[in-house]
Amino acid sequence: MSYFLQKEAPKREQRLNACIASGGTLSDMTNRKMRCCVPDGERTFTQNNICLLLPALGMMNSIPNSVVLMHGAVGCGSSSHGGNIGVRAGNNHRWGVIKDGTWLSTALNESDVICGGEEKLEAAIREIDEHYKPMIIFVVAGIEAVITTENQRYYKLLEPLTDCYNDMDLQRYAAVVGDSNYATAITAFLENDFGWLPQVIIITDTLMEEQQERIVNRLSSLKSGRIPKIIFKGDSTDIAKSIKEHWEGSQTRYGKYVNALSPAFVVGSSLDRPLAQELGAAHLSISFPVSNRAVIDRGYTGYQGGLRLIEDLISAIIVNR
């Protein structure tokens, strides 16, 4: 029966009987499934093709009288010698001339990645021009250079937010509900990068004991040293009950004053919206199911994703102001 025809949403563990991603081959996964060795909701990842940087370098280097400069770690060009096969074929096909490619690297180290490596880039371009005198110099940024640029841009954009964050009192006590991948990553981001105080984390996966231990260890190494309450539950009713019990049990009294973990914020799915209303908390749906907002192209991966998440969190707070 379709979920849309059910009067009540199915329990979370009933919706996780799918393998989101699996490391290895399809035949291996099939064999494991036949032996009942694939746990529900297993999430792993493998890369089964080459880095797309290599064919891009090969195409550029097939242009006559050109030099390709890789702006990144020297390891990004470790297999470029194999790309000469493509360079020779491309030159022979286009110009009837067989030649090897000219590959150079700025060889960024850890210090360069932090500081930007602009001096090495400038020096490499000047050396190429003096030594090879090519018609074209292609500069291709490796992952380290991209990360450095995005990192500087990320914090530059966050600087104007600092005053607003303090003036508008945007810090929140947070409850996070989601699968093991999302919940752990969101919790770390909220505390380490955004300065919030995650209080209780609900992991909705059906996990083995050793998997649960790994998640507890990950969430016990936050930069602040704080360890949030970590609960493994899949049923929506149990999730709401556990969070409310934690919220009520964490209240401290000083005479007539009560610290009620307020203001609060619930980061979860659409199923957790009633819980947020009971707690008087703002709410944002980011984990499955998301049925209370339209999502077409709004992921939370990488630096750009972090900025999007901050936008959505703050918007959920100020929408009724």
Buried (B, 14 or more C-beta within 10 A) or exposed (E): EEEEEEEEBEBBBEBBEEBEEBEEEEEEBEEBEEEEEBBBBBBEEEEEEEEEBBEBBBBBBBBEEBBBBBBBBBEBBEEBEEBBEBBBEBBEEEEEEEBEBBBBBBBBEEEBBEEBBEEBBEEBBEEBEEEBEBEEBBBBBBEBBBBBEBBEEBEEBBEEBEEEBEEEEBBBBBBBBBBBBBBBBBBBBBBEBBEBBBBBBBBBBBBEEEBBEEBBEBBEEBEEEEEBBBBBBBBBEBBBEBBBEBBEEBEEEEEEEEEBBEBBBBBBBBBBBEBBEEBEBBBBBBBBEBEEEEEEEBEBEEBBEBBBBBEBBBEBBEEEE
